[in-house]
Amino acid sequence: MMKGFGFGESENHKKSKETKMCLAVPMEVKEVSGNTAWVELEGIRREVRLDLLEPKPRPGDYVIVHAGFALHRIDEEEARESLKTWKEFLAHASQTPE
């Protein structure tokens, strides 16, 4: 957890030397059924809840997904820019020695 953002650190986190991070990822909505949707990113499909969005997204929309929930809708250009940034970061991180 991150100090300074209203979150405390758990005892397990304090003991661990491993850093863990949760990410929110832009994904394209492929199917919507009631309060759930199937979303996809580079061939990976996930079922997510739509409880936090109103109005509900439609196939072709992009949403930010975290912990099994679509958090908000973004436009396609913003989604592509975000994914480009992540790819650049991951490429750089994989070249950086530990």
C-alpha positions as CSV (number, residue, x, y, z in Angstrom):
1,M,0.0,0.0,0.0
2,M,1.1,3.5,-0.6
3,K,1.7,5.9,2.3
4,G,0.6,9.5,1.7
5,F,-2.5,8.4,-0.3
6,G,-4.7,7.4,2.6
7,F,-3.5,3.8,2.8
8,G,-1.5,2.2,5.5
9,E,1.0,-0.6,5.2
10,S,0.0,-4.1,6.2
11,E,2.3,-6.1,8.5
12,N,2.9,-8.6,5.7
13,H,3.9,-5.8,3.3
14,K,6.3,-4.3,6.0
15,K,8.0,-7.7,6.3
16,S,8.3,-8.3,2.6
17,K,11.1,-6.9,0.5
18,E,9.1,-7.6,-2.6
19,T,7.3,-4.6,-4.1
20,K,3.8,-5.3,-5.4
21,M,1.7,-3.0,-7.5
22,C,-1.9,-3.1,-8.8
23,L,-2.5,-1.7,-12.2
24,A,-5.6,-0.5,-14.0
25,V,-5.5,-1.4,-17.7
26,P,-7.4,-0.1,-20.7
27,M,-9.3,-2.9,-22.5
28,E,-11.8,-3.0,-25.3
29,V,-15.4,-4.1,-24.6
30,K,-16.3,-7.1,-26.8
31,E,-19.6,-8.2,-25.3
32,V,-22.1,-6.8,-22.8
33,S,-24.6,-8.9,-20.9
34,G,-26.5,-7.2,-18.1
35,N,-24.0,-6.0,-15.5
36,T,-21.0,-7.8,-16.9
37,A,-18.9,-7.5,-20.0
38,W,-16.2,-9.4,-21.8
39,V,-13.2,-7.2,-22.5
40,E,-10.0,-7.9,-24.4
41,L,-6.4,-6.7,-24.6
42,E,-4.0,-8.2,-27.1
43,G,-6.0,-11.5,-27.3
44,I,-6.5,-11.8,-23.6
45,R,-10.2,-11.9,-22.6
46,R,-11.6,-11.2,-19.2
47,E,-15.1,-10.9,-17.7
48,V,-15.5,-7.7,-15.7
49,R,-18.3,-6.2,-13.7
50,L,-20.0,-3.0,-14.9
51,D,-21.5,-1.9,-11.5
52,L,-19.5,1.3,-11.4
53,L,-20.4,2.6,-14.9
54,E,-23.5,4.4,-16.0
55,P,-24.4,4.4,-18.7
56,K,-23.1,1.0,-19.5
57,P,-20.4,0.7,-22.2
58,R,-21.2,-0.9,-25.6
59,P,-19.0,-3.2,-27.7
60,G,-16.2,-1.2,-29.2
61,D,-15.9,1.1,-26.2
62,Y,-12.7,1.1,-24.1
63,V,-12.8,0.9,-20.3
64,I,-10.2,1.0,-17.6
65,V,-10.2,-2.3,-15.8
66,H,-8.9,-3.0,-12.2
67,A,-9.6,-5.9,-9.9
68,G,-12.4,-7.3,-12.1
69,F,-14.3,-4.0,-12.4
70,A,-14.6,-1.6,-15.3
71,L,-13.9,1.7,-13.5
72,H,-14.6,4.3,-16.3
73,R,-14.9,4.6,-20.0
74,I,-12.1,6.2,-22.1
75,D,-11.8,7.0,-25.8
76,E,-9.9,4.8,-28.2
77,E,-7.1,7.3,-28.7
78,E,-6.5,7.6,-24.9
79,A,-6.5,3.8,-24.6
80,R,-3.9,3.4,-27.3
81,E,-1.7,6.1,-25.8
82,S,-1.9,4.5,-22.4
83,L,-1.0,1.1,-23.8
84,K,1.9,2.6,-25.8
85,T,3.3,4.1,-22.6
86,W,3.0,0.8,-20.8
87,K,4.8,-1.1,-23.6
88,E,7.6,1.4,-23.5
89,F,7.9,1.1,-19.8
90,L,7.9,-2.7,-19.8
91,A,10.5,-2.7,-22.6
92,H,12.7,-0.4,-20.6
93,A,12.1,-2.4,-17.3
94,S,13.0,-5.7,-19.0
95,Q,16.4,-4.2,-20.0
96,T,17.2,-2.8,-16.5
97,P,19.3,-5.1,-14.3
98,E,17.8,-5.9,-10.9
